[in-house]
Each structure stands twice: as C-alpha cells, then as structure tokens.
Amino acid sequence: MKPQTLAARAGIDTKLGVAKPLNLAIHQSTVYAYDNLEQLETVLTGQESGFFYYRNGHPNASALEQVLAQLEAGEACAVASSGMAAISGAFLAILNAGDHVVADQNAYGGTFALLTDDLPRLGISATFVDMQDLVAVENALQANTKILHLESLSNPTMRVTDIPALVAIGHAKGLKVCVDSTFSSPALIRPLELGADLVFHSLAKYLDGHSSVMGGAVIGDKELIDATRVRLIHLGATMAAFDAWNALNGIKTLSLRMNAHSQNSLMVARFLDQHAKVARVDHPGLEQHPQFELAKRLYPNGLGGMLSFELHGGYAAASRFVKTVAPRIPLATSLADVSSTLSYPFGTSHRALTPEARARINVTDGLLRLSVGIEAIEDILADLAFGLNAV
Ligand SMILES: Cc1ncc(COP(=O)(O)O)c(C=O)c1O
C-alpha cells in the first residue's frame, strides 16, 4: 500500500491483544465497517447487535444507556445530546397536534420554553400548575391531556413533588407521567418504581458531577424509549461519544457523591437558618419546610446538595455576598458539581417570568441558590460566614 493509503486506512481493526481495557474506550468513529452486504443487513434489521452510523448510536452511548436503565430500574434508556434533547424527543414521541400537557409551574426554564414557544407551533398546548396542589392538578387536566410533567425537587425553592400521588392522578386519566429527576438522581429516588412512565436527566448535573459533560437521558419502558430514540435520530440529537464516556466515569462515584452532597447541604441549611442576615432557607430537610414529612418519606437516603436562601436586603445584599464569596464559591449557571457553586435565579433562570409569577414562587431579588459540593464542611461554612459578614 502507498503511504496515503496506509494513512487513510490507519486505525481500522485495531486489536488489543488478549486482555480488554478496564475502562471502556472512546469509540470516536463516524461509521462502522462491514465485510459484506449480508452482515450489514443483519444489523440493520436488528437480528444482530451492532453499529453502523454515529447519529444512530455508538458503543459509548449504549454502555451509558445500559447503566442508566439499571440505575433507574427501567426497561430501556435513550441518551441524547442534552437534557433538553431528551425531553424534546420524548414529548415528540408521545404528543400529536391537538394534545395538551400539564406541567409544573416551577419547571426548568428550557422545558417551559419548549412548552410555550415550540410545541404550540405544532398545535400542542400546555397548562402550568402548582404540583403541590393536587386539586389544581386535577382541575388542569383536559380530555386531550397526554402528559403530566413533574420535577422531583423543584428549582430553586426545593419543593418536593409527591410523585406517587401525582402518578395516581395521571394514571386514573390514562396520561403518561414524566418526571425530571435531574435534581435528585437515581441515588436518591427512582420515579419508575413509584409508578412514573418516564424519567429524564440532564447528565450535566449529578450523574456526571464534574461539570464536564453535555448530555441527557430518558428512561422507561422499551416501547416508549424506542419511539423516543427514533425522534432523537431524526432530530440528530446524538450524545457525543466523549461526553458519554465522561458521564459513565462520573456515574461510578454517584452514590458516594450524593451522600456527601446530602450531608453537607443539610448542615449548610441549618447554619444559614440560624444566621441573622438570612431571611429564609429552602431545604426540605428543615422542619419548617412545607414538605418536610413528605421529603422524609420519599427521600430516606438524603436530599442532595441543592438549597436556596434569601438574604435580608434584596439585590444589594445578594450582589455583595456573591462578590465576596465568588473567589471560593463561584457564580455558575449550572449545578451539581463536586465543588460548591452559586446561582442567582431572579436574574438568570427566572429572568423571563413576570414579577407576579416570580413572586408567586418566592423567587425574590435577595434569593440565591447554592449547589453544595462535597468539600470539607468546615471550609464551606467558613466561606459562607465570610460572605454573610460582608453583607
Ligand atoms: C431540572 C433540569 N431539567 C432539565 C435541564 C436541561 O438540561 P440540559 O441543560 O442538559 O439540556 C436542566 C438544566 O439545567 C435542569 O436543571
């Protein structure tokens, strides 16, 4: 072979000797090579497992899907390029023109935008309700409602959603009950075991845990996941092999991390709750939280690392606090990293809401959301005390 031929064909059929790598390799190949038409036909028709084109699936996505399906006690999983891709793919698999969705009024901003901006153009409508008000949920259901969409722990005020009660309401009307469990992860709650039909995750959060991944997942029964996968392939919303590989590495320490997040966040919540500069703390592990009892029942293994707190003094106090602590606990518009981060819902995730809508869900200009990391608790508390002293 000529050098240009050798170079062009380098890498095909690399043998690894008799052993196999302990960590799955990154399969960064756009396409898979076959020796004959018959072989390809067996894979295309599903008689043999195999891959043929990256957008349709690859070994790193498959490995991640298997682990996520097991972790969520689901039959099947489809991973996607982001959490929003996973939600969009599943919604498009279930909904047709004329259908209706009932969703949490605290739903993640991207989900809210999908339901209010994109899906209405396809003839799909949505109603947003307070998921803690079961009567309001029942009243919002229409003859054409097909999906009840919940979030396990809501952003940013950490309301606990009563998944079993909402599953009962949804299933009595034949709806698909979808749970975005991004804030809790399967280490804390498994919505499919509580009766939900689909579970969503932004893999960029607790499942990866290191702020190094973009990806999403949807887990449920095989029929729904197969239908979702077709939509994801059509949309071209494939998860990148490197991100899938990275997410799989993060998942290996999920339980350990969630224990540490849960313990630290409860101690931080108790500390903030006692502080004179803090007006309110939202953490379902505090007794004054409206769903304290429900949280104890649904989350026996802890509540993860998320909490929010309101400073006396509104925007000026929040701004001063962030400036003081940001060198150690930075402002970052994501969550669930092993290191603690802050966010400002009033000016970011909830910016587009009307002042009345923000007030209704307690997102004030003095509210900060804290994603409590797994650092030594003494250091986190010292950093927060330093910031509060400056306010
Ligand atoms: C609760 C929740 N659901 C879904 C998403 C969307 O995930 P992604 O950013 O991976 O699309 C996010 C992102 O922050 C989220 O917090």
Ligand as a Chemical Component Dictionary entry (heavy atoms), coordinates in Angstrom:
data_LIG
# 
_chem_comp.id                   LIG 
_chem_comp.type                 NON-POLYMER 
_chem_comp.pdbx_formal_charge   0 
_chem_comp.three_letter_code    LIG 
# 
loop_
_chem_comp_atom.comp_id 
_chem_comp_atom.atom_id 
_chem_comp_atom.alt_atom_id 
_chem_comp_atom.type_symbol 
_chem_comp_atom.charge 
_chem_comp_atom.model_Cartn_x 
_chem_comp_atom.model_Cartn_y 
_chem_comp_atom.model_Cartn_z 
_chem_comp_atom.pdbx_ordinal 
LIG C1 C1 C 0 -34.128 20.285 36.149 1  
LIG C2 C2 C 0 -33.492 20.417 34.800 2  
LIG N1 N1 N 0 -34.024 19.765 33.765 3  
LIG C3 C3 C 0 -33.503 19.851 32.535 4  
LIG C4 C4 C 0 -32.398 20.638 32.280 5  
LIG C5 C5 C 0 -31.898 20.742 30.894 6  
LIG O1 O1 O 0 -30.723 20.016 30.747 7  
LIG P1 P1 P 0 -29.612 20.390 29.654 8  
LIG O2 O2 O 0 -29.011 21.696 30.047 9  
LIG O3 O3 O 0 -28.661 19.219 29.733 10 
LIG O4 O4 O 0 -30.329 20.461 28.350 11 
LIG C6 C6 C 0 -31.790 21.326 33.335 12 
LIG C7 C7 C 0 -30.622 22.171 33.090 13 
LIG O5 O5 O 0 -30.165 22.914 33.937 14 
LIG C8 C8 C 0 -32.359 21.226 34.629 15 
LIG O6 O6 O 0 -31.841 21.884 35.685 16 
# 
loop_
_chem_comp_bond.comp_id 
_chem_comp_bond.atom_id_1 
_chem_comp_bond.atom_id_2 
_chem_comp_bond.value_order 
_chem_comp_bond.pdbx_ordinal 
LIG C1 C2 SING 1  
LIG C2 N1 SING 2  
LIG C2 C8 DOUB 3  
LIG N1 C3 DOUB 4  
LIG C3 C4 SING 5  
LIG C4 C5 SING 6  
LIG C4 C6 DOUB 7  
LIG C5 O1 SING 8  
LIG O1 P1 SING 9  
LIG P1 O2 DOUB 10 
LIG P1 O3 SING 11 
LIG P1 O4 SING 12 
LIG C6 C7 SING 13 
LIG C6 C8 SING 14 
LIG C7 O5 DOUB 15 
LIG C8 O6 SING 16 
# 
